[in-house]
Amino acid sequence: MSSKTFPDIHVQSQPTTWKYRTGWALTLLPALALLLSALLKLTHAAVFVDQWVNKFGFPESALTGVGLLELSCAVRYLIPRTAIYGGILVAAFFGGATVAHVRIGDPGSSRRSCSACSPGAVSIFAMSA
């Protein structure tokens, strides 16, 4: 038996500082949007409840559940180990928000939602590079 040393295949190279910081900056943009929206939903802010019920046509009882779901997506997205799964959830959540705006004929809704999703998609690739 010879004792050969094999290279450790589990060692990953560290990303450069600017890639690391750019990845986190792009990750925080959609995460902060989700966290702010979840906060408005969970606190039942009067202005937000009025839009939720009268403009979008959703029942007020759904605010807490959707807020918790949104908070869960944001937390999964911010944890590096679950960031890919969280990124998929965030994209799906923003897709649902786009559908809600398009359904009521909100002008410019698709531009806002797509611009909010783009940083999330970019940050997944930036962090995995």
The 8 nearest C-alpha neighbors of each residue, nearest first, counted from 0:
[[1, 2, 3, 4, 5, 6, 7, 8],
 [0, 2, 3, 4, 5, 6, 7, 8],
 [1, 3, 0, 4, 5, 6, 7, 8],
 [4, 2, 1, 5, 0, 6, 7, 8],
 [5, 3, 2, 6, 7, 1, 8, 0],
 [4, 6, 3, 7, 8, 2, 9, 1],
 [7, 5, 8, 4, 9, 10, 3, 11],
 [6, 8, 9, 10, 5, 4, 11, 12],
 [7, 9, 10, 6, 11, 5, 12, 4],
 [10, 8, 7, 11, 6, 12, 5, 13],
 [11, 9, 8, 7, 12, 6, 13, 5],
 [12, 10, 9, 13, 8, 14, 7, 128],
 [11, 13, 14, 10, 15, 128, 9, 8],
 [12, 14, 11, 15, 16, 19, 10, 128],
 [15, 13, 19, 18, 16, 12, 128, 17],
 [14, 16, 18, 17, 19, 13, 20, 12],
 [15, 17, 19, 18, 20, 14, 21, 13],
 [16, 18, 20, 19, 15, 21, 14, 22],
 [19, 17, 21, 15, 16, 20, 22, 14],
 [18, 20, 16, 22, 17, 21, 14, 15],
 [19, 21, 17, 23, 22, 18, 24, 16],
 [22, 20, 24, 18, 23, 19, 17, 25],
 [23, 21, 125, 122, 19, 126, 25, 20],
 [22, 24, 26, 20, 25, 21, 27, 19],
 [25, 23, 21, 27, 26, 22, 20, 28],
 [26, 24, 122, 118, 22, 23, 27, 28],
 [25, 27, 23, 122, 24, 28, 119, 22],
 [26, 28, 30, 24, 25, 31, 29, 23],
 [27, 29, 31, 30, 25, 26, 32, 24],
 [30, 28, 32, 31, 27, 119, 33, 115],
 [31, 29, 27, 33, 73, 32, 28, 34],
 [32, 30, 34, 33, 28, 29, 27, 35],
 [31, 33, 29, 35, 30, 34, 36, 28],
 [34, 32, 30, 36, 31, 35, 37, 73],
 [33, 35, 31, 37, 36, 32, 38, 70],
 [36, 34, 38, 32, 37, 33, 31, 39],
 [35, 37, 33, 39, 38, 34, 32, 40],
 [38, 36, 66, 34, 40, 35, 39, 70],
 [37, 39, 35, 41, 36, 40, 42, 34],
 [40, 38, 36, 42, 37, 44, 41, 43],
 [39, 41, 37, 66, 43, 62, 38, 42],
 [40, 42, 38, 63, 43, 66, 39, 37],
 [41, 43, 39, 44, 40, 38, 63, 37],
 [44, 42, 40, 41, 39, 48, 45, 47],
 [45, 43, 47, 42, 39, 46, 48, 40],
 [46, 44, 48, 47, 49, 43, 50, 42],
 [47, 45, 49, 48, 44, 50, 43, 51],
 [46, 48, 50, 44, 49, 45, 51, 39],
 [49, 47, 51, 45, 50, 46, 44, 52],
 [48, 50, 46, 47, 52, 51, 53, 45],
 [51, 49, 54, 47, 53, 48, 52, 55],
 [52, 50, 48, 55, 49, 57, 54, 47],
 [53, 51, 56, 57, 49, 50, 58, 55],
 [52, 54, 50, 56, 49, 55, 51, 57],
 [53, 55, 50, 56, 52, 51, 49, 103],
 [56, 54, 51, 57, 52, 53, 50, 103],
 [55, 57, 52, 53, 54, 51, 58, 50],
 [56, 58, 52, 55, 51, 59, 61, 53],
 [59, 57, 60, 61, 52, 56, 51, 62],
 [58, 60, 61, 62, 52, 57, 48, 51],
 [59, 61, 58, 62, 63, 64, 57, 65],
 [60, 62, 59, 64, 63, 58, 65, 57],
 [63, 61, 65, 40, 60, 59, 64, 66],
 [62, 64, 66, 41, 65, 61, 67, 40],
 [65, 63, 67, 66, 61, 62, 68, 60],
 [64, 66, 68, 62, 67, 63, 69, 61],
 [67, 65, 37, 63, 69, 40, 64, 68],
 [68, 66, 70, 64, 69, 65, 71, 63],
 [69, 67, 65, 71, 66, 70, 64, 72],
 [68, 70, 66, 72, 67, 71, 37, 65],
 [71, 69, 67, 73, 68, 72, 37, 34],
 [70, 72, 68, 74, 69, 73, 67, 75],
 [73, 71, 69, 75, 70, 74, 85, 88],
 [74, 72, 76, 70, 30, 71, 75, 33],
 [73, 75, 77, 71, 76, 72, 70, 78],
 [76, 74, 85, 72, 78, 73, 77, 81],
 [75, 77, 85, 82, 73, 74, 86, 78],
 [76, 78, 74, 75, 82, 79, 73, 30],
 [77, 79, 75, 81, 80, 76, 82, 74],
 [80, 78, 82, 81, 77, 76, 83, 75],
 [79, 81, 78, 82, 83, 75, 77, 84],
 [82, 80, 84, 79, 78, 75, 83, 85],
 [83, 81, 76, 85, 79, 84, 78, 86],
 [84, 82, 86, 85, 81, 87, 123, 76],
 [85, 83, 87, 86, 81, 82, 88, 76],
 [84, 86, 76, 75, 82, 88, 83, 87],
 [87, 85, 83, 89, 88, 84, 76, 82],
 [86, 88, 90, 84, 85, 89, 91, 83],
 [89, 87, 85, 91, 86, 90, 72, 92],
 [88, 90, 92, 86, 91, 87, 72, 85],
 [91, 89, 87, 93, 92, 88, 94, 86],
 [92, 90, 94, 88, 89, 93, 87, 95],
 [91, 93, 89, 95, 94, 90, 88, 96],
 [94, 92, 96, 90, 95, 91, 89, 97],
 [95, 93, 91, 97, 92, 96, 90, 98],
 [94, 96, 98, 92, 97, 93, 91, 99],
 [95, 97, 93, 99, 94, 98, 92, 100],
 [98, 96, 94, 100, 95, 99, 112, 109],
 [97, 99, 95, 101, 96, 100, 102, 94],
 [100, 98, 96, 102, 97, 101, 95, 103],
 [101, 99, 97, 105, 102, 98, 103, 108],
 [100, 102, 104, 98, 103, 99, 105, 97],
 [103, 101, 99, 100, 104, 98, 105, 97],
 [102, 104, 101, 100, 105, 99, 55, 54],
 [105, 103, 101, 102, 106, 100, 108, 99],
 [104, 106, 100, 103, 108, 101, 107, 102],
 [107, 105, 108, 104, 101, 109, 100, 110],
 [106, 108, 110, 109, 105, 111, 101, 100],
 [109, 107, 111, 110, 106, 105, 100, 112],
 [108, 110, 112, 111, 107, 97, 113, 101],
 [109, 111, 113, 107, 108, 112, 114, 115],
 [112, 110, 114, 108, 109, 113, 115, 107],
 [111, 113, 115, 109, 114, 110, 97, 108],
 [114, 112, 116, 110, 115, 111, 109, 117],
 [113, 115, 111, 117, 112, 116, 110, 118],
 [114, 116, 112, 113, 117, 29, 111, 118],
 [117, 115, 113, 119, 114, 118, 112, 90],
 [116, 118, 120, 114, 119, 115, 113, 121],
 [119, 117, 121, 25, 120, 116, 122, 115],
 [120, 118, 122, 116, 117, 121, 26, 29],
 [119, 121, 117, 123, 118, 122, 116, 124],
 [120, 122, 118, 124, 119, 123, 125, 117],
 [121, 123, 125, 22, 25, 119, 26, 124],
 [124, 122, 126, 120, 121, 125, 127, 119],
 [123, 125, 127, 122, 121, 126, 128, 120],
 [126, 124, 122, 22, 128, 123, 127, 121],
 [127, 125, 22, 123, 124, 128, 122, 19],
 [126, 128, 124, 125, 123, 122, 22, 14],
 [127, 125, 126, 124, 14, 18, 123, 19]]
